[in-house]
Amino acid sequence: MRPIIRNSWCSLPLVLALAVVPTVAFSQSSVCYSIRARETAAQLARRLTGDARNEYQPWFQIVDSSSRSVPKSQYDRIRRGWSACIVKETSQASVQRVSQVEPARVPDPPVAGPQPAQTAATTAVVETAASNILRVFDPIDLRVLDRVDLTWVWLGFTVIVPWFTWRILDHYVGRRSTVVIVMRHFAYRFVSEFERPLIQQPAERPVRSRLRLSPARAKLEILLAPGQGRRYPNLSDHRKNVEYDVVRILRLLADDSFVSGPLYTQAGWVVVPFRFKVGQKHTGVT
């Protein structure tokens, strides 16, 4: 996996660079004109291109005094010292295209009454709505989709997505393994200290023990039962003694990460439940 990770990091800058590289159309030279005093964007577009609607064309841009493009949504606040720039190779073709698609005006039949005034008002409302729509979608340059090579984008996904998935799984498995190691070590110390006062001969095991782990739920259960020929531990005759030993061992181990619960009996075993709290001192366990 290490070569894959290293290759993924090496290919990431290349994928991002190729995904946003502009085409030759954006590298075309442009001509800039100074804005006259009290001249609006529509008047400027009409003076330079012959049509006021060209102010919202992508090849028509207004730049400020530091040569930075001004968003089209701010064309109603033109300041002194700004300029209007037009791409040389696309301006004329775009102007002709706009004039070609302009629908021919069909003369309205003569209607008595205030019909011309209503038609003019309706036209003004439609033009205002179209202008607002263009201003809303101005920050979204749809030509970016034409400049993106989808082959490199999919290649980046096929490299980066598996790497992120592997990192997430590796973190989960490593965290779970750490919790299991800490739980087993605590259980071993607990059982050793529990049976230490009960040992009479070095070879005997006065207590039988089992372990139930649930790392996902942060739960640990230590099951204790009397050894061969023994009666301790059990909760029917020696509940107080077992509870005392549990408290004594917890004080001796001095591990605040494990919180004990109430004892209970299950199939002849004394179950000592614990709830595990992940602490900072366990993050370095390997």
C-alpha positions in Angstrom: 0.0 0.0 0.0 2.9 2.4 0.5 3.7 2.7 -3.2 0.1 3.3 -3.9 -0.1 6.1 -1.4 3.1 7.7 -2.7 1.8 7.5 -6.3 -1.5 9.0 -5.2 0.1 12.0 -3.7 2.4 12.5 -6.7 -0.5 12.3 -9.2 -2.9 14.6 -7.1 -1.3 17.9 -8.2 -1.2 16.7 -11.9 -4.9 15.8 -11.8 -5.9 19.1 -10.2 -3.8 21.1 -12.6 -5.1 19.3 -15.7 -8.7 19.7 -14.5 -8.5 23.5 -14.4 -6.2 24.3 -17.3 -7.8 26.9 -19.5 -8.1 26.4 -23.2 -6.5 28.5 -25.9 -9.7 30.6 -26.1 -8.9 32.1 -22.8 -5.3 32.9 -23.8 -6.5 35.1 -26.7 -5.5 38.7 -26.5 -8.0 41.4 -25.6 -8.5 45.1 -26.3 -9.4 47.4 -23.4 -11.2 50.7 -23.7 -11.5 53.5 -21.1 -14.9 54.1 -19.6 -16.3 57.6 -20.0 -17.7 59.6 -17.2 -21.2 58.6 -16.1 -21.3 55.8 -18.7 -23.3 52.7 -17.8 -22.4 49.2 -18.7 -25.2 49.0 -21.2 -24.1 52.3 -22.9 -20.5 51.0 -22.9 -21.5 47.8 -24.6 -23.6 49.7 -27.1 -20.7 52.0 -27.9 -18.1 49.2 -28.3 -20.2 46.4 -29.8 -23.3 48.0 -31.2 -25.7 46.1 -28.8 -26.3 46.9 -25.2 -27.1 43.2 -24.4 -23.5 42.2 -25.0 -22.6 43.5 -21.6 -23.5 40.0 -20.3 -21.5 38.1 -22.9 -18.5 36.2 -21.5 -16.1 37.9 -23.9 -17.1 41.4 -22.6 -15.4 42.1 -19.3 -15.0 45.2 -17.1 -11.8 45.4 -15.1 -11.0 47.7 -12.2 -7.9 49.8 -11.8 -5.8 46.8 -10.7 -6.8 44.8 -13.9 -9.0 42.4 -11.9 -12.3 41.3 -13.5 -15.4 42.9 -12.0 -18.4 40.5 -11.5 -21.3 41.2 -13.9 -23.5 41.5 -10.9 -21.6 44.7 -10.0 -21.9 46.3 -13.5 -24.4 48.8 -12.1 -21.7 50.4 -9.9 -18.9 51.3 -12.4 -16.2 53.6 -11.1 -13.8 56.0 -12.6 -10.6 54.5 -13.8 -12.1 51.2 -14.8 -11.8 49.7 -18.4 -13.8 47.5 -20.6 -11.9 44.6 -22.3 -13.1 42.6 -25.4 -11.5 39.4 -26.7 -10.3 40.2 -30.3 -11.0 36.9 -32.0 -14.4 36.3 -30.4 -16.0 39.7 -30.2 -17.0 40.2 -33.8 -18.2 36.6 -34.2 -20.3 36.9 -31.0 -21.8 40.2 -32.1 -22.8 38.7 -35.4 -24.3 35.7 -33.7 -26.3 37.8 -31.3 -27.7 39.8 -34.2 -28.5 36.7 -36.2 -30.5 35.0 -33.4 -32.5 38.2 -32.7 -36.0 37.4 -33.7 -37.7 39.5 -36.3 -40.3 41.9 -34.9 -43.8 41.2 -36.1 -45.9 44.3 -36.2 -48.7 44.1 -33.7 -52.2 44.5 -35.2 -53.7 47.9 -34.4 -55.8 47.7 -31.2 -57.9 50.5 -29.9 -57.2 51.7 -26.4 -54.0 51.8 -24.3 -52.6 48.6 -25.9 -49.1 50.2 -26.9 -48.5 51.3 -23.3 -49.3 47.8 -22.0 -47.0 46.2 -24.6 -44.1 48.5 -23.7 -44.6 47.8 -20.0 -44.7 44.0 -20.6 -41.5 44.3 -22.7 -39.8 46.3 -19.9 -40.7 43.7 -17.3 -39.4 40.8 -19.5 -36.1 42.6 -20.1 -35.7 43.3 -16.4 -36.3 39.7 -15.5 -33.8 38.5 -18.2 -31.2 41.0 -16.8 -31.7 39.7 -13.3 -31.4 36.1 -14.4 -28.1 36.9 -16.1 -26.8 38.6 -13.0 -27.7 35.6 -10.9 -25.9 33.1 -13.1 -23.0 35.5 -13.8 -20.6 33.9 -11.2 -21.2 30.5 -12.9 -19.0 30.3 -16.0 -20.4 27.3 -17.9 -17.4 27.3 -20.2 -15.4 25.7 -17.4 -17.1 22.4 -18.2 -15.8 22.6 -21.7 -12.2 23.2 -20.4 -12.2 20.1 -18.1 -10.8 16.9 -19.3 -13.1 14.3 -17.8 -10.6 11.5 -18.4 -8.2 13.1 -15.9 -11.0 13.8 -13.5 -12.1 10.1 -13.5 -8.5 9.0 -13.2 -8.1 11.2 -10.1 -11.3 9.7 -8.6 -10.0 6.2 -9.2 -6.8 7.0 -7.4 -8.0 9.3 -4.6 -11.2 7.6 -3.6 -9.7 4.2 -2.9 -6.9 5.9 -1.0 -9.3 7.7 1.3 -11.3 4.5 1.8 -8.2 2.6 2.8 -7.2 5.4 5.2 -10.6 5.3 6.9 -10.6 1.5 7.2 -7.0 1.5 8.5 -7.9 4.1 11.1 -10.9 2.0 12.2 -9.0 -1.3 12.4 -6.1 0.4 14.2 -8.4 1.9 16.8 -10.3 -1.3 17.3 -7.0 -3.2 17.8 -5.8 -0.7 20.3 -9.0 -1.0 22.3 -8.8 -4.9 22.3 -5.1 -4.8 23.5 -6.0 -2.4 26.4 -9.0 -4.5 27.4 -7.1 -7.8 27.4 -4.2 -6.3 29.4 -6.6 -4.9 32.0 -8.4 -8.2 32.3 -5.2 -10.1 32.8 -4.1 -7.8 35.6 -7.5 -7.9 37.2 -7.7 -11.7 37.2 -4.1 -12.0 38.4 -4.7 -9.7 41.4 -8.0 -11.4 42.2 -6.5 -14.9 42.5 -3.2 -13.8 44.1 -4.5 -14.0 47.8 -6.2 -17.3 47.1 -3.2 -19.2 45.8 -2.0 -21.8 48.4 0.2 -23.9 46.0 2.2 -22.4 43.1 0.8 -24.9 40.6 -2.9 -24.5 41.4 -5.4 -22.1 39.8 -7.9 -21.1 42.5 -10.1 -19.1 40.0 -11.3 -20.0 36.5 -11.8 -17.0 34.2 -13.2 -16.0 30.9 -13.3 -12.8 28.9 -16.1 -11.2 26.8 -15.1 -8.2 24.7 -17.2 -5.7 22.7 -14.8 -3.0 21.4 -17.5 -1.4 19.2 -19.7 -0.8 22.3 -16.7 -0.2 24.6 -17.8 -3.0 27.0 -15.7 -5.6 28.8 -17.0 -8.5 31.0 -14.7 -10.6 33.1 -16.3 -14.0 34.1 -15.0 -15.6 37.3 -15.8 -19.1 38.7 -14.3 -21.2 41.6 -11.4 -23.5 40.7 -11.3 -27.2 41.3 -12.5 -28.0 44.8 -13.2 -24.3 45.7 -16.4 -22.4 46.4 -15.1 -18.8 46.0 -16.0 -16.7 44.2 -19.8 -16.9 44.1 -22.6 -14.3 44.8 -24.9 -16.6 46.7 -22.6 -17.0 49.8 -19.9 -14.4 49.4 -21.4 -11.4 47.6 -19.9 -8.9 50.0 -16.5 -10.5 49.8 -16.6 -10.4 45.9 -17.7 -6.8 45.9 -14.9 -5.9 48.3 -12.3 -7.6 46.2 -13.5 -5.8 43.0 -13.2 -2.4 44.7 -9.8 -3.4 46.2 -8.4 -4.4 42.8 -9.7 -1.3 41.1 -8.0 0.9 43.6 -4.8 -1.1 43.2 -4.8 -0.9 39.4 -5.7 2.8 39.5 -7.0 2.8 35.9 -9.8 5.3 35.6 -10.5 4.2 32.0 -12.6 1.2 33.3 -15.8 1.8 35.2 -17.3 -1.2 36.9 -21.0 -2.1 36.9 -23.2 -4.2 39.2 -22.2 -7.8 39.5 -24.5 -10.6 38.4 -24.5 -14.4 38.0 -24.8 -16.3 34.7 -24.6 -20.1 34.3 -22.5 -20.5 37.4 -20.1 -17.6 36.5 -19.7 -14.3 38.4 -19.9 -11.6 35.8 -17.9 -8.4 36.5 -18.9 -5.8 33.8 -16.8 -2.8 32.9 -17.4 0.2 30.6 -14.3 1.4 28.8 -13.6 5.1 28.4 -10.9 5.9 25.8 -8.2 8.0 27.3 -5.2 10.0 25.9 -2.8 7.5 27.5 -4.1 4.7 25.3 -3.6 6.3 21.9 0.0 5.2 21.7 -0.6 1.5 22.4 0.7 -0.7 19.6 
